[in-house]
């Protein structure tokens, strides 16, 4: 399938916005990790992302993505360890939702935010039967 990008949009990411997502938890963890690296570049502009916001929102997503990437590549999709790490990434992205929505106002972050939200949605669809309804924020 051909990779399509809307006119006027580009991304430094090998995944790019609006592309087919990886199907494995490890691949989704890799994508989330790469998106945090793209967002990290915005910390050079403190008016856009403060150090406190980076520490509060991006670092936890990065840690959860790294753990999912490792578990998803080393264990089976149905592994309890992989499932717990996927649920942790889902919750971490959800807890940063307001920050990510604000960040999406800037064109340079739109693709990365979009991909993080797509990762969350994809993981939720894969693991929704194991996510307790009362525990969702």
C-alpha atoms as a printed R data frame, in Angstrom:
    type eleno elety resid chain resno       x       y      z
1   ATOM     1    CA   UNK     A     1   0.000   0.000  0.000
2   ATOM     2    CA   UNK     A     2   1.294   3.437 -0.882
3   ATOM     3    CA   UNK     A     3   2.245   5.810  1.916
4   ATOM     4    CA   UNK     A     4   0.089   8.919  1.642
5   ATOM     5    CA   UNK     A     5   0.750  12.263  3.214
6   ATOM     6    CA   UNK     A     6  -1.645  15.211  2.836
7   ATOM     7    CA   UNK     A     7  -0.315  18.097  0.711
8   ATOM     8    CA   UNK     A     8   1.890  20.488  2.634
9   ATOM     9    CA   UNK     A     9   2.630  17.989  5.395
10  ATOM    10    CA   UNK     A    10   5.914  16.310  6.029
11  ATOM    11    CA   UNK     A    11   7.508  14.526  8.915
12  ATOM    12    CA   UNK     A    12  11.040  13.713 10.012
13  ATOM    13    CA   UNK     A    13   9.693  10.442 11.337
14  ATOM    14    CA   UNK     A    14  10.059   7.302  9.282
15  ATOM    15    CA   UNK     A    15   6.448   6.594 10.217
16  ATOM    16    CA   UNK     A    16   5.128  10.050  9.377
17  ATOM    17    CA   UNK     A    17   1.633  11.210 10.224
18  ATOM    18    CA   UNK     A    18  -1.396   9.599  8.613
19  ATOM    19    CA   UNK     A    19   0.352   6.356  7.664
20  ATOM    20    CA   UNK     A    20  -0.341   2.736  8.425
21  ATOM    21    CA   UNK     A    21   0.459   1.959 12.031
22  ATOM    22    CA   UNK     A    22   2.650  -0.927 13.116
23  ATOM    23    CA   UNK     A    23   0.490  -3.882 14.126
24  ATOM    24    CA   UNK     A    24   2.555  -5.300 16.981
25  ATOM    25    CA   UNK     A    25   2.814  -3.914 20.501
26  ATOM    26    CA   UNK     A    26   6.597  -3.659 20.042
27  ATOM    27    CA   UNK     A    27   6.146  -1.653 16.850
28  ATOM    28    CA   UNK     A    28   3.596   0.625 18.510
29  ATOM    29    CA   UNK     A    29   6.018   1.155 21.390
30  ATOM    30    CA   UNK     A    30   8.737   2.058 18.865
31  ATOM    31    CA   UNK     A    31   6.424   4.559 17.195
32  ATOM    32    CA   UNK     A    32   5.484   6.210 20.506
33  ATOM    33    CA   UNK     A    33   9.157   6.375 21.458
34  ATOM    34    CA   UNK     A    34  10.048   8.046 18.181
35  ATOM    35    CA   UNK     A    35   7.209  10.559 18.594
36  ATOM    36    CA   UNK     A    36   8.533  11.562 22.022
37  ATOM    37    CA   UNK     A    37  11.931  12.148 20.416
38  ATOM    38    CA   UNK     A    38  10.313  14.407 17.815
39  ATOM    39    CA   UNK     A    39   8.502  16.336 20.556
40  ATOM    40    CA   UNK     A    40  11.700  16.582 22.605
41  ATOM    41    CA   UNK     A    41  13.163  18.758 19.863
42  ATOM    42    CA   UNK     A    42  10.515  21.330 20.752
43  ATOM    43    CA   UNK     A    43  12.082  21.833 24.166
44  ATOM    44    CA   UNK     A    44  14.572  24.105 22.421
45  ATOM    45    CA   UNK     A    45  11.653  26.578 22.354
46  ATOM    46    CA   UNK     A    46  10.578  27.014 26.011
47  ATOM    47    CA   UNK     A    47   7.622  29.114 24.920
48  ATOM    48    CA   UNK     A    48   6.161  25.971 23.319
49  ATOM    49    CA   UNK     A    49   7.218  23.245 25.770
50  ATOM    50    CA   UNK     A    50   8.482  24.026 29.233
51  ATOM    51    CA   UNK     A    51  10.928  21.817 31.098
52  ATOM    52    CA   UNK     A    52   8.200  21.074 33.630
53  ATOM    53    CA   UNK     A    53   5.819  19.927 30.884
54  ATOM    54    CA   UNK     A    54   8.542  17.778 29.360
55  ATOM    55    CA   UNK     A    55   9.249  16.126 32.714
56  ATOM    56    CA   UNK     A    56   5.558  15.749 33.605
57  ATOM    57    CA   UNK     A    57   4.202  14.452 30.285
58  ATOM    58    CA   UNK     A    58   6.843  13.421 27.756
59  ATOM    59    CA   UNK     A    59   9.290  11.519 29.978
60  ATOM    60    CA   UNK     A    60   6.557   9.201 31.381
61  ATOM    61    CA   UNK     A    61   5.305   8.477 27.838
62  ATOM    62    CA   UNK     A    62   8.878   7.805 26.733
63  ATOM    63    CA   UNK     A    63   9.490   5.378 29.624
64  ATOM    64    CA   UNK     A    64   6.210   3.535 29.031
65  ATOM    65    CA   UNK     A    65   6.904   3.347 25.273
66  ATOM    66    CA   UNK     A    66  10.400   1.988 25.877
67  ATOM    67    CA   UNK     A    67   9.059  -0.716 28.198
68  ATOM    68    CA   UNK     A    68   6.345  -1.703 25.695
69  ATOM    69    CA   UNK     A    69   8.826  -1.764 22.834
70  ATOM    70    CA   UNK     A    70  11.125  -4.153 24.710
71  ATOM    71    CA   UNK     A    71   8.330  -6.365 26.013
72  ATOM    72    CA   UNK     A    72   6.450  -6.386 22.716
73  ATOM    73    CA   UNK     A    73   9.532  -7.521 20.833
74  ATOM    74    CA   UNK     A    74  10.668 -10.086 23.389
75  ATOM    75    CA   UNK     A    75   7.340 -11.605 24.395
76  ATOM    76    CA   UNK     A    76   4.144 -12.816 22.811
77  ATOM    77    CA   UNK     A    77   1.301 -10.376 22.146
78  ATOM    78    CA   UNK     A    78  -0.835 -12.116 24.768
79  ATOM    79    CA   UNK     A    79   1.855 -12.055 27.448
80  ATOM    80    CA   UNK     A    80   0.665 -10.561 30.704
81  ATOM    81    CA   UNK     A    81   3.848  -8.451 30.865
82  ATOM    82    CA   UNK     A    82   3.238  -6.993 27.402
83  ATOM    83    CA   UNK     A    83  -0.422  -6.382 28.197
84  ATOM    84    CA   UNK     A    84   0.424  -4.499 31.414
85  ATOM    85    CA   UNK     A    85   3.000  -2.373 29.613
86  ATOM    86    CA   UNK     A    86   0.504  -1.586 26.850
87  ATOM    87    CA   UNK     A    87  -2.095  -0.545 29.423
88  ATOM    88    CA   UNK     A    88   0.513   1.631 31.171
89  ATOM    89    CA   UNK     A    89   1.275   3.417 27.876
90  ATOM    90    CA   UNK     A    90  -2.440   3.918 27.202
91  ATOM    91    CA   UNK     A    91  -2.952   5.474 30.648
92  ATOM    92    CA   UNK     A    92   0.172   7.627 30.334
93  ATOM    93    CA   UNK     A    93  -0.944   9.054 26.990
94  ATOM    94    CA   UNK     A    94  -4.450   9.625 28.392
95  ATOM    95    CA   UNK     A    95  -3.043  11.500 31.377
96  ATOM    96    CA   UNK     A    96  -1.172  13.809 28.965
97  ATOM    97    CA   UNK     A    97  -4.225  14.379 26.762
98  ATOM    98    CA   UNK     A    98  -4.745  18.057 27.646
99  ATOM    99    CA   UNK     A    99  -1.057  18.819 27.085
100 ATOM   100    CA   UNK     A   100  -1.072  16.941 23.761
101 ATOM   101    CA   UNK     A   101  -4.205  18.762 22.590
102 ATOM   102    CA   UNK     A   102  -2.513  22.092 23.279
103 ATOM   103    CA   UNK     A   103   0.676  20.933 21.570
104 ATOM   104    CA   UNK     A   104  -1.292  19.926 18.452
105 ATOM   105    CA   UNK     A   105  -2.016  23.612 17.830
106 ATOM   106    CA   UNK     A   106   1.529  23.904 16.469
107 ATOM   107    CA   UNK     A   107   2.123  22.466 13.001
108 ATOM   108    CA   UNK     A   108   5.535  21.030 13.892
109 ATOM   109    CA   UNK     A   109   3.939  18.797 16.557
110 ATOM   110    CA   UNK     A   110   0.691  17.859 14.828
111 ATOM   111    CA   UNK     A   111   2.020  14.651 13.244
112 ATOM   112    CA   UNK     A   112   3.700  13.465 16.438
113 ATOM   113    CA   UNK     A   113   0.620  14.139 18.572
114 ATOM   114    CA   UNK     A   114  -1.585  12.467 15.978
115 ATOM   115    CA   UNK     A   115   0.610   9.376 15.991
116 ATOM   116    CA   UNK     A   116   0.671   9.178 19.794
117 ATOM   117    CA   UNK     A   117  -3.120   9.308 19.869
118 ATOM   118    CA   UNK     A   118  -3.280   6.662 17.131
119 ATOM   119    CA   UNK     A   119  -0.953   4.441 19.176
120 ATOM   120    CA   UNK     A   120  -3.273   4.849 22.166
121 ATOM   121    CA   UNK     A   121  -6.348   3.998 20.094
122 ATOM   122    CA   UNK     A   122  -4.689   1.000 18.476
123 ATOM   123    CA   UNK     A   123  -3.520  -0.397 21.811
124 ATOM   124    CA   UNK     A   124  -6.945   0.198 23.342
125 ATOM   125    CA   UNK     A   125  -8.582  -1.751 20.531
126 ATOM   126    CA   UNK     A   126  -6.105  -4.624 20.977
127 ATOM   127    CA   UNK     A   127  -6.319  -4.786 24.768
128 ATOM   128    CA   UNK     A   128  -9.743  -3.323 25.578
129 ATOM   129    CA   UNK     A   129 -11.059  -6.518 27.141
130 ATOM   130    CA   UNK     A   130  -8.299  -6.268 29.799
131 ATOM   131    CA   UNK     A   131  -8.668  -2.577 30.640
132 ATOM   132    CA   UNK     A   132 -10.941  -2.202 33.679
133 ATOM   133    CA   UNK     A   133 -13.632   0.363 32.883
134 ATOM   134    CA   UNK     A   134 -13.405   1.953 36.335
135 ATOM   135    CA   UNK     A   135  -9.639   2.499 35.929
136 ATOM   136    CA   UNK     A   136  -9.863   4.539 32.754
137 ATOM   137    CA   UNK     A   137  -9.348   8.280 33.297
